[in-house]
Amino acid sequence: MVELTINNQKSPRSFVGPLTSIRGLFALMVVWTHFSGYHHIQHWTTPLGGVAVGWFFILSGFILAYNYPSLPTLRHQLSFLVSRFWRMWPVQAVTIVVSLILFPSGLYIVQHQTGYFIQSITLTHAWTAVPYASQLFNTPAWSISVEWFFYLLFPILIVMSWPVRIAIASLAALLALGLVGSYGCWNSLANFTNPGDSYHATCVQLLTYWPPIRIWEFVLGIAICECSNRIGRKQYSENLQIPIIIAAFFMLLGYFEVARIFPPGFLVVHFAKWGMIAYFAKWGLATACGSLLILGLSLRGPATKPLSMRPLLFGGEISFSVYMIHFIVMRFVDEHQIWLNLRLDIQFLLQCAFIVLVASLINVFVEKPSRRALKNIQHRW
């Protein structure tokens, strides 16, 4: 069993195994969604990638709240921010370099649009809600820019009372929704889905990729952590794991039922009223499902040991590299028409196998050494 540590002490509840393993599933959901997009596959599981990203944000808030229940001094806060930035930056740098090697057109951006390149290097490329910047070099990397925004706020959020945390999350969401309204996004579907010129913030970009609109998911993760801590101290907590996971499953079924009742065509016809209600209802149901799943897996129970098996833990450990490298692999395969004559299911399995291989190499030769190097530097300091 892998254990979290708090202030260099072992945690009394070793739940990190299931929550590590589940990250591999979340990453696979994103891989499937992007594969479906490349091959124009219409399936009920296709939207799961976007759902998984929201779950990643919730899980991030949970893990950080558990690992860092307090950051009492400026030194602790700076150490936290450096370690979190360094957790993401080496892999981001590798994916940018690989992208430039495989797709030389990106060199023009480095030479003539240096500002966008700097944003990618500093992990701030999603902060302006500009589609071109947030998805430059490697499309999925927009989410680590959002994560970096969360990490910068975390030292403030962790010391605040719950009314203040809720107020911060609410104000951020209202800011985003207000900005979307100022663009006329709620007036028509055409305005809402208008891609713009890629150099200015768009409605979909603001509602999906802009950090303020997603901060409430991160704050929700902190709340679930505190709830888990309280439940975990109860004697009956082990009996709650399976019921909570089952409830999460039924919540996911509810998400798909809403998606079936209110398909994209319904959104077109009834955009101004029921279309938007359906849009946010699906988001709410997906969030509720992820929240229950994370809460259930954070408790000891019958699912803890099976989900802590080494192969599943390995999938979770390489999940960040899988998430960061998979789109580049798919783009390269698509541009060079590799495995084109094979059945789609065989293509998916082959691409997954290659992605796992590359992600494993990045994990071994980039992620782990960079973390060890940072720990050595912090120890000397």
C-alpha positions in Angstrom: 0.0 0.0 0.0 1.3 3.4 -1.0 0.9 6.0 1.8 0.5 9.7 1.8 2.7 11.7 4.1 1.8 14.8 6.1 4.7 16.9 7.4 7.0 13.8 6.9 4.7 11.6 9.1 2.7 8.6 7.7 -0.9 9.2 7.3 -3.2 7.2 9.6 -5.4 6.3 6.6 -3.6 4.8 3.6 -6.2 5.4 0.9 -3.9 6.7 -1.8 -3.8 3.3 -3.6 -7.3 3.4 -5.0 -7.1 7.2 -5.7 -3.8 6.6 -7.6 -5.2 3.7 -9.6 -8.3 5.7 -10.5 -6.1 8.4 -12.1 -5.2 5.8 -14.8 -8.9 5.3 -15.6 -9.4 9.1 -15.9 -6.4 9.4 -18.3 -7.8 6.5 -20.4 -11.1 8.3 -20.6 -9.4 11.4 -22.0 -7.4 9.2 -24.5 -10.6 7.6 -25.7 -12.4 10.9 -26.2 -9.5 12.3 -28.3 -9.3 9.1 -30.3 -13.0 9.3 -31.0 -12.6 12.8 -32.2 -9.9 12.0 -34.6 -11.9 9.1 -36.1 -15.4 10.8 -35.9 -16.7 8.1 -33.6 -20.2 8.8 -32.2 -20.7 6.8 -29.0 -22.3 7.3 -25.6 -18.8 7.2 -24.0 -17.3 9.9 -26.3 -17.9 12.8 -23.9 -16.2 11.1 -21.0 -12.8 12.8 -21.6 -14.3 16.2 -20.6 -15.9 14.6 -17.5 -12.5 13.0 -16.5 -10.7 16.4 -16.6 -13.3 17.8 -14.1 -12.7 14.8 -11.9 -8.9 15.4 -12.1 -9.5 18.9 -10.8 -11.6 17.6 -7.9 -9.0 14.9 -7.1 -6.3 17.6 -7.1 -8.1 19.6 -4.5 -8.6 16.5 -2.4 -5.0 15.3 -2.5 -3.5 18.7 -1.8 -5.9 19.4 1.1 -4.9 16.0 2.6 -1.2 16.3 2.0 -1.0 20.0 3.0 -3.5 20.6 5.8 -1.6 23.7 6.7 1.1 25.9 5.2 1.9 28.0 8.3 4.9 30.0 7.1 6.1 31.7 4.0 8.8 29.1 3.7 6.3 26.3 3.6 4.2 28.2 1.1 7.2 28.8 -1.2 8.3 25.2 -0.9 4.8 24.1 -1.8 4.6 26.3 -4.9 8.0 25.3 -6.1 7.3 21.6 -5.7 3.9 21.8 -7.5 5.3 23.8 -10.4 8.2 21.4 -10.7 5.7 18.5 -10.6 4.3 19.6 -14.0 7.0 21.7 -15.7 9.6 19.0 -16.8 6.9 17.0 -18.6 5.5 20.1 -20.2 9.0 21.0 -21.4 9.5 17.5 -22.8 6.2 17.6 -24.7 7.0 21.1 -26.2 10.4 19.8 -27.4 8.8 16.6 -28.8 6.1 18.7 -30.5 8.7 21.0 -32.1 10.7 18.0 -33.4 7.7 16.1 -34.8 5.8 19.2 -36.1 8.4 21.8 -37.2 5.7 24.4 -37.9 5.8 25.2 -34.2 9.3 26.8 -34.7 7.5 29.8 -36.2 5.7 30.4 -33.0 8.9 30.2 -31.0 10.6 32.7 -33.3 7.8 35.1 -34.2 5.2 34.7 -31.4 7.4 34.5 -28.5 4.8 35.7 -26.0 2.7 32.6 -26.6 5.8 30.4 -26.2 6.6 32.1 -22.9 3.1 31.5 -21.7 3.4 27.8 -22.4 6.8 27.6 -20.6 5.4 29.4 -17.5 2.2 27.4 -17.5 0.1 30.5 -17.8 -1.2 29.7 -21.4 -4.8 29.1 -20.3 -5.2 32.2 -18.2 -6.1 34.6 -21.0 -8.8 32.2 -22.4 -7.3 32.6 -25.9 -7.8 29.3 -27.8 -4.6 29.7 -29.8 -2.5 30.1 -26.6 -4.2 27.6 -24.3 -3.9 24.7 -26.7 -0.6 25.6 -28.3 2.0 22.8 -28.9 0.0 20.2 -27.0 -3.8 20.5 -26.7 -4.4 18.8 -23.3 -1.8 21.0 -21.6 -4.4 23.7 -21.1 -5.5 21.8 -17.9 -2.1 22.0 -16.2 -2.2 25.8 -16.7 -5.5 25.7 -14.9 -4.0 23.5 -12.2 -1.1 26.0 -11.7 -3.7 28.7 -11.2 -5.3 26.5 -8.5 -1.9 25.9 -6.8 -1.2 29.6 -6.5 -4.5 30.1 -4.7 -4.2 27.0 -2.5 -2.1 28.6 0.3 -4.9 31.2 0.6 -7.8 28.7 0.3 -6.4 26.3 2.9 -6.3 28.9 5.7 -9.7 30.4 4.9 -13.0 29.5 6.5 -15.6 27.7 4.4 -17.8 30.8 3.9 -14.7 32.6 2.4 -13.8 29.6 0.2 -17.3 29.4 -1.1 -17.4 33.2 -1.7 -14.1 33.0 -3.7 -15.3 30.1 -5.9 -18.7 31.8 -6.4 -17.2 35.2 -7.3 -14.8 33.5 -9.7 -17.7 31.6 -11.4 -19.9 34.7 -11.6 -17.0 36.7 -13.1 -16.6 34.1 -15.8 -20.4 33.8 -16.5 -20.6 37.6 -16.5 -17.8 37.9 -19.0 -19.4 35.2 -21.2 -22.7 37.3 -21.0 -20.9 40.4 -22.1 -19.7 38.6 -25.2 -23.4 37.9 -26.0 -22.8 34.1 -25.6 -26.3 33.5 -24.1 -28.1 35.2 -27.0 -27.9 32.4 -29.5 -26.2 29.1 -30.2 -24.2 30.7 -33.0 -22.7 33.2 -30.5 -22.1 30.4 -28.0 -20.2 28.1 -30.3 -18.5 30.9 -32.4 -14.8 29.9 -32.6 -13.7 33.5 -33.2 -10.3 34.1 -34.7 -8.4 32.0 -32.2 -6.6 35.0 -30.9 -9.4 36.3 -28.6 -11.3 34.7 -25.8 -14.4 32.8 -26.9 -17.5 31.7 -25.1 -16.7 28.0 -25.1 -13.1 28.8 -24.1 -14.2 30.8 -21.1 -16.7 28.2 -19.9 -14.3 25.3 -20.4 -10.7 26.3 -20.2 -10.5 29.5 -18.2 -9.3 28.9 -14.6 -11.9 31.0 -12.7 -14.8 29.0 -14.1 -13.2 25.7 -12.8 -12.0 26.8 -9.4 -15.2 25.6 -7.7 -14.2 22.0 -8.7 -10.9 22.4 -6.9 -12.6 23.9 -3.9 -15.1 21.0 -4.0 -12.1 18.6 -3.7 -11.0 20.3 -0.6 -14.5 19.9 0.9 -14.6 16.2 0.0 -11.2 15.8 1.8 -12.5 17.3 5.0 -15.7 15.2 4.7 -13.6 12.1 4.2 -11.5 12.9 7.2 -14.6 13.1 9.4 -16.2 10.0 8.1 -13.0 8.0 8.2 -12.9 8.5 12.0 -16.2 6.7 12.4 -16.4 3.0 13.1 -18.9 2.4 10.4 -16.8 4.1 7.7 -15.7 0.8 6.1 -19.3 -0.1 5.4 -19.9 3.1 3.4 -17.4 2.6 0.6 -19.4 0.3 -1.7 -22.8 2.1 -1.2 -21.1 5.5 -2.1 -19.4 4.0 -5.2 -22.8 2.5 -6.3 -24.4 5.9 -5.8 -21.6 7.4 -8.0 -22.4 4.8 -10.7 -26.1 5.7 -10.7 -25.2 9.4 -10.9 -23.2 8.6 -14.0 -26.2 6.8 -15.5 -28.2 10.0 -14.7 -25.6 12.0 -16.6 -26.0 9.8 -19.7 -29.8 9.9 -19.4 -29.8 13.7 -19.4 -27.4 13.6 -22.4 -29.9 11.2 -24.2 -32.9 13.3 -23.4 -31.2 16.6 -24.3 -28.9 15.8 -27.3 -27.0 18.5 -29.2 -29.9 19.0 -31.6 -32.1 19.9 -28.6 -29.5 22.5 -27.6 -29.8 24.1 -31.0 -33.6 24.3 -31.0 -34.1 25.4 -27.4 -30.8 27.1 -26.7 -32.0 30.1 -24.7 -34.0 28.1 -22.2 -33.8 24.3 -21.8 -30.7 24.0 -23.8 -28.6 25.8 -21.2 -30.3 24.0 -18.3 -29.4 20.7 -19.9 -25.8 22.0 -20.4 -25.3 22.8 -16.8 -27.3 19.8 -15.5 -24.9 17.4 -17.3 -22.0 19.3 -15.8 -23.5 19.1 -12.3 -24.3 15.3 -12.6 -20.8 14.5 -13.8 -19.3 16.5 -10.9 -21.6 14.8 -8.4 -20.5 11.4 -9.8 -16.8 12.2 -9.6 -17.2 13.6 -6.1 -18.9 10.5 -4.8 -16.4 8.2 -6.5 -13.5 10.1 -4.9 -15.1 10.1 -1.5 -15.9 6.4 -1.7 -12.4 5.4 -2.7 -10.9 7.6 0.0 -12.5 5.4 2.6 -11.3 2.0 3.6 -13.5 -0.8 2.4 -13.7 -3.9 0.1 -12.5 -2.0 -3.0 -9.3 -0.7 -1.3 -7.2 -3.8 -1.7 -8.2 -4.8 -5.3 -7.6 -1.2 -6.5 -4.2 -1.1 -4.8 -2.7 -3.9 -6.9 0.6 -3.0 -8.5 -0.5 -3.0 -12.1 -3.3 -0.5 -11.3 -1.0 1.6 -9.2 1.5 1.7 -12.1 -1.3 2.9 -14.4 -2.0 5.7 -12.0 1.7 6.6 -11.6 2.2 7.1 -15.3 -1.3 8.8 -15.8 0.2 12.3 -16.0 2.6 11.3 -18.7 -0.1 9.4 -20.5 -2.3 12.5 -20.4 0.4 14.8 -21.6 1.8 12.7 -24.4 -1.2 10.9 -25.9 -2.4 13.8 -28.1 1.0 14.3 -29.7 1.1 10.6 -30.5 -2.4 10.6 -32.0 -1.6 13.7 -34.0 1.6 12.1 -35.4 -0.2 8.9 -36.2 -3.0 10.8 -38.0 -0.7 13.0 -40.0 1.4 10.1 -41.2 -1.6 7.8 -41.7 -0.1 5.0 -39.5 -2.2 1.8 -39.0 -4.8 3.4 -41.3 -5.9 0.0 -42.8 -6.5 -1.6 -39.4 -9.8 -1.8 -37.7 -10.5 1.1 -35.3 -10.4 -1.1 -32.2 -7.0 -2.5 -33.2 -5.8 1.0 -33.9 -6.9 2.2 -30.5 -5.2 -0.7 -28.7 -2.0 -0.2 -30.6 -2.0 3.6 -29.9 -2.7 2.9 -26.3 0.2 0.5 -26.0 2.6 2.9 -27.6 1.3 5.8 -25.5 1.9 3.7 -22.3 5.4 2.8 -23.5 6.3 6.4 -24.1 4.6 7.6 -20.9 6.6 4.9 -18.9 9.8 6.2 -20.3 8.9 9.8 -19.5 8.0 8.7 -16.0 11.2 6.8 -15.4 13.6 9.2 -17.1 12.0 12.6 -16.5 9.3 12.7 -13.8 11.1 10.6 -11.1 14.6 12.1 -11.6 13.3 15.6 -11.6 11.4 15.0 -8.3 14.5 13.5 -6.7 16.6 16.4 -7.9 14.2 18.9 -6.4 14.0 17.0 -3.1 17.8 17.0 -2.9 17.9 20.8 -3.5 15.2 21.5 -0.9 17.0 19.2 1.6 20.3 21.1 1.1 18.5 24.5 1.5 
